């Protein structure tokens, strides 16, 4: 493994991810439908080996049911003179997600209950959905809403709900071990860059990187849709996930330039918790850590009681913590190649730490004789005392119970120093690996 403190990722990765995002941004995605399939097909071109799967509408998934598929072709609000003041073809956020069909002429008073805007952000189109209750509506800027005259408007949404399917993408990358690292992100929002596309696209770049060299762990990558998609995947694979997954990372909001953050698992004590917290503390200054009480993404499903996968969520600026979130302002200008690059590096470093992490046990009773193994300095000079102290402390906690990340956190020393010292002690026969 390369030193996680000095790894430099080539700068073109962020630009590549940004180009993918530019290509996918216009697509109208929802929790079901052609937008998701088209997005998964695009990802499959970038990452060979992704398998796109389908689960029929009506399938029971734990306490939920896979909904009907939604198809939309056009939607607009038109004045009596034929001017379209809101048009789905100009921005797919203009329609309430999962809207039912309508084609009527309504007064402004009749139309108002079906309009959604943000008075506090008058230039932003909000993202609003009604997945599990039938409704119709339009989203528009508050400035647009205030400009509407007391008149009649033609309101048309050409959409339908039908027995179709929910789709997701899955990629398995075999490693030396059957134990797995699980990566997850979602593809269910229309045109939003950071909240929607940064997670699945950073994960696609990670998939390309993982395929470049043999790995200790096997990798399971899931591109789905939020909530109902992760519930569906869990309902199909929970026993094998619980049996094989040793650490998991849910990726979302990971392409902006403002911050780095993580959201802990429900109990906050898994390998993924320790690794992500360590990487943030040592690699990304001023990062923030959130408790499970501040959850809001698919960690809700993966860490639910009875599921309890060892998973945390990795982000740059946390969802709902930036004003552009769930609005048209979360666009291609809000993210950047540099921001996506940083998100990629964050995930990559967490994986590198998990790959290098190991559990060792000292092979002698009592304090080992370091001098006869050439591990104790024969001369006293500045820094020697700290070096020997770290060596002895690493031996002291090499009890088969504490792994490398445990020792680094307990001793408050760099993870790589622990790993390098363990390598020296393993070579000297003072440690042995514990599976």
C-alpha positions, 0 to 999 in steps of 0.5 A: 500500500502507498503511504496514505499520508502522501498519496497524490491522485492524478488531477485528471480524475476530478475533471473526468468525473465532472465530464460524466456529471455534465453528460448525466445532469440533464436526465430526469431521474426519479425512484423508477423509470427511464432516467434511472435506466439511462443513467445506469447504462451510461455508468456501465459504459464507464465501468464495465462489469456493472450488472443492471437489475430489475425488481417488479412493481408490487414486490414486498421489501420489508415494510415497503412495496416497490412502487409503480413506475413513473413516466413523464413526457411533458409538463407546462403552465401556459397563459391564455396567450400561449406563453409557457411560463413553467416548462418541464423541458427547460428544467425537469425540477419544474414538476413535482416528482411523481406527479399524476397527469392533468390537462385542464384550464384553471384559475390562479386561485385553483392553481396556487395549492399545487405550486411550490416555491421558496420565499427565502430563496426567490431565485431557486426552483425547489425539489419537491416529490410526492412518491407515496401519495398521488398528487400533481404540482409544479415547482418554480422560483418565488419570483415567477410565482409572484409574477403570475397574474390573476388569470386562467392558465392551461395546466398540462402534465403528460405522465402515467403510473404503471406496473413496471420495475425498479432498477439498480446497478451492482458490481462485485470486484473479487479480492483475495478475501471473501470479506467485503467492503460495501460502497453505496450511492443513489441515482434518483434525483433529477438535475442536481449536481452535489446531492445527486450525481457526485456520490454515484460518479465518485463511486464509479471513479473509485470502481475504476481505481479498484480494478487497477490492482489486486485487492485484499478485500472483495468489493460490492458496489451498489448504485440504486435509488434512495430509501426504496432502492436500498431497502430493496437491495437489503431485502434481497441480500441481507444475509450475505451482507451481514456475513461478508461486509466488514466496512461500508461507505455510503457516498453523497454530497461529495463534490463541492469545494466547501468542507469534508464530513462523515455521519457515524453509524448507529452505534458509532463503533465500527471499523468504518467509523474509526477509519473515516474519523481517523482519515478526516482528523489526519487528512482533511483539517476542519472536517465535521463529524455528525452522529446518527441522530443527524441521519438523512441518507441511506445510512437510515436503512443500512444501520437500522436495528436488525440490519446494522451493517458497519457503514458510515456516510462520507460527504463533503458538505453534509446534505441539508447543511448548504442552502443550495441543497434540494434546489436548482442552485445545486447545479454544475456551478456548485460543484467543481473538478477540484471538489470532486477530486477531493471527494474521490481522494477522501473515499480512496484514503478510507479504502487504503486504510481499511486495506492496510489495517491488520490485527496482530498478536505478540509472540512472546510472554512479557516484554520482549528483548528488543536489543538481541533483535536489533530493535533497540538503539545502541546509542542515545540521541534526540528522538530515540526515546519517543521511537522506542516508546512508540515501538513498545506501545505498539507491542503492548496493544498487539494482543490480537484484539486491537487492530492497527487503526485501534492502536493509532487512535489510542496512541494518537500516532499516524496509522502508517507508523503503526503499519510500518512498525508492525511490518518490522515486528512481523519480520522479526518474529515478534508479531503474528497476524490474527485473521 
